[in-house]
Amino acid sequence: MKKTILIAAIVSLFSVSATFAQDAPKKEKAERGMNDRRGGMNWDDPDLNLSKDQKDKLKALYEENGKQMKALREDNSLTDDQKREKGKALRTSQKEARDKILTKEQSEKLEAKMKERREKGRNNQGNNQAQQ
């Protein structure tokens, strides 16, 4: 009888802890900002040395661009090719607006960081496909 109660208590303890462990990442994900959702830029990066005004402008720029891209993806009146072209134009205009906010040195550092992240992502993607 005591063994049965002990086993039931242990099983309950593990199932409760497993439930909380599954909830933790969801909470963290919900608290992250839009730029962090897909590993976006951290505007507090000390290498970029951004002023508060620059951070605010960049955040607004990326939020607005995100809304425009979402609207574009949800627009069923456009073909895939049209969506691709408009998306490319949006990214180009975003880059131009971003470069007006940043100094040349900051822009170069940001481009280097973004390139590094893309390469890292490609390497991780290749590793994930090799494991499957």
Beta strands, then each sheet from edge to edge (+ up, - down):
end
